[in-house]
Amino acid sequence: MAHFSHYAVQEMLRGLLAADDTLAAKVSGVFDHVPEKTEYPYVTIGDTRGEDESTVGIAITRITLNVQVYSRAKGRKEADGILADVHRVLQDATLTDAVGGFALVGIRYAGSEISLLRDGTTYQGRMRFTARLQTLGA
């Protein structure tokens, strides 16, 4: 059975997003924990879920990650544009480095949505990705 590496994958994705110049020009940052008084818009790496997909002799973990965009612009256009950049960066990522004892087998877009939060001024865009990782040495 493969062990879990949620944080390692989260940090890998956060690093990819933070390093993209186009995205960085649109947001105040990409965070795990959002500091107080952070300016809008910004991106967070949210909830993760891991599942074992191992087969005989191959240890595979599937990690589902949520990326959130928070915007206070009028309407959904800003949030949608930032989600498009997140998709561009992550969907076509070619990663050769090991992540916390794992090799990335692939990452795939799994869905998205944008909604107005209860405060009536903040839009939250949510995008889900699934990463499959193989334990190194397995």
N, C-alpha and C positions, 0 to 999 in steps of 0.2 A: 504494500500500500504506500502510495506517495504521501509525503508529509505536506503540510500547508505552508504557503509562502505569501500570504496576502500582502503583508507590508512591503516585501521586496518587489512584488509586481506593481503595487501602488506607487512606490517611489520611482520605479522605472518609467511608468507612464507619466507621472508628475514631471520628471526630468525631461522627457521628450516634449511635453507640452510647453514647459517653461523655456525650453531652448529654441522654440520656433519664433522667429522674428515677427512674422505676420500676426500671430496670435498675441505675442507679448505687446505689440503696439496697440491692441484693442482692450486689454484687461489690466487690472492693477496687480494681478499675480495669479499663481496656481498654488492652491493650498491643500494641506491635510487638515490643519486647524487654522481657521481664519482669525487673524489678529484683530483686536478691537480697533474700531475706527477705520477699517479697510474701506477704501473707496470702491464704488461700483463702476463698471462690472468686474466680476472676478469669477474664477473657476475653482471648484473643489473636486477632489477625488473622494467619493462617498463610500457607501456600503459595498462590501465585497462578500462573496459567497464562494466557498471551495467545495469541490466534489471530486471524489476519487474515480478515475476512469481507467485504472490500471488493467492490463491484461497479463497473461502469463509472460513473465520476463520483461515487461515494459511498464514502468511506473509513471503514470500520467495523472496530473492534477488539472482539473478545469476550474478556472477562477472567473467568476462573473463580477465585473466592476462597473460601478456607476460613476459617471462624471456629471457634475452639475455646473450650470452657468447661472449666475445671479445678475440681473440687470434691473435698473430703475428707469430706463429710457421709456418714453411713451410708446406703447405697442410692443409687438413681439419681434420686430425686425432686428434689433441689436442682438438679442438672445439667439435668434435663428442664425445670424451670420457667424457668431462665435461658435455655435454648435457645428456649423459647417467646417470651420477651421479645425476644431477638435477632431471631427471625422477625418478630414484630410490628413492630419498628422498621424493619427493612430491606425487608420485602416490600411495605409500603405507603409507602415513602419517595417523596416527590415532590420531586425535585431540579431546580432551575432554573438553578443556577450552573454555570459551566464548570468542568471538572476537568482541569487540566494541558493546556489546548489542545483539550479534547474537550467535547462536550455528551452528557450521559447520555441514551441512548435508552430504556433500561429496565433494571430489575434483577429477577431471578427466583430464587426458591428452587429448588434442584436436588436436595436430599436431606440426610439427617442420620442420625446414629447415636450411641450412647453405649456406652462400653466401660470395663471396669475395667483399669487399667494393671498392669504386672507387679509394682509395689510392693505390690499388694493393698489399698491404701488410697485411691488417687486415681482418681476417675472422670474420663474425658475425653469430653466431648460434642463432636461435629464436625458442622458444618453447612456446606453448599456453596451458593454463590450464583453466578449468572452475570450479569454486567453487560455491556451493549452500549453502546459509545461511538462517536460520530461525530466525526471530525476537524473542528474549526471551520474554516470557509472552504473546505471541500471540497465 
